[in-house]
Amino acid sequence: MVINRDLKQAICSLFEVHTDEGGVQRIVTPIEYPGSNDQIVITGYRRNC
């Protein structure tokens, strides 16, 4: 369905994913801490399910 694909692409475009050494991925969110320009970053490891 085109709407689902477009919505998924729009949501994913809000996040930046950076792969570090050892398979660690950093996901930079569009959320900022109040009163600063610091963005919230989530780190995690990719798993095979």
N, C-alpha and C positions, 0 to 999 in steps of 0.2 A: 504494500500500500504506500503510495507516494507521501501521504501526510505523515505517517509514522517515520519514514526514512528522512523526510525533511526536518521533522521535530528532533529526531535523534542526532542529525548532523548539526542542528542549531545548538542543542545542549552540549554536545561534545566540543564545539568550537569555543565554548566558554572556558575550557580547561586546557592547560599546557602540560604535557607529559614529557619528562626528561628521564632518560635511563642513565644511571650512574654505574660505577664499577660494582661488580659482584651481583648484577641483576636487580639492584635496588631501583625502584622507580619513584620519582618525585612528581606529584600531581599538584600544580599550582592552581588554586581556585580563584574565582573572581571575588571572593569574600575578603574584606579588609577589616583589620582591627580598628575599632572606633578611635578617631582622633589621630590616626597615622595612615601612612600609605603602605604599611606592611601587609602583605597578603598571607593568607593561611595556606600552608603547604602540608600535604599528606604524603608520608613515605610508606612504602610497602614492597613486598616481594611478590612477583608473579608466580602463581601456582598453576599447575596443570590439573584440571578437574576431570 
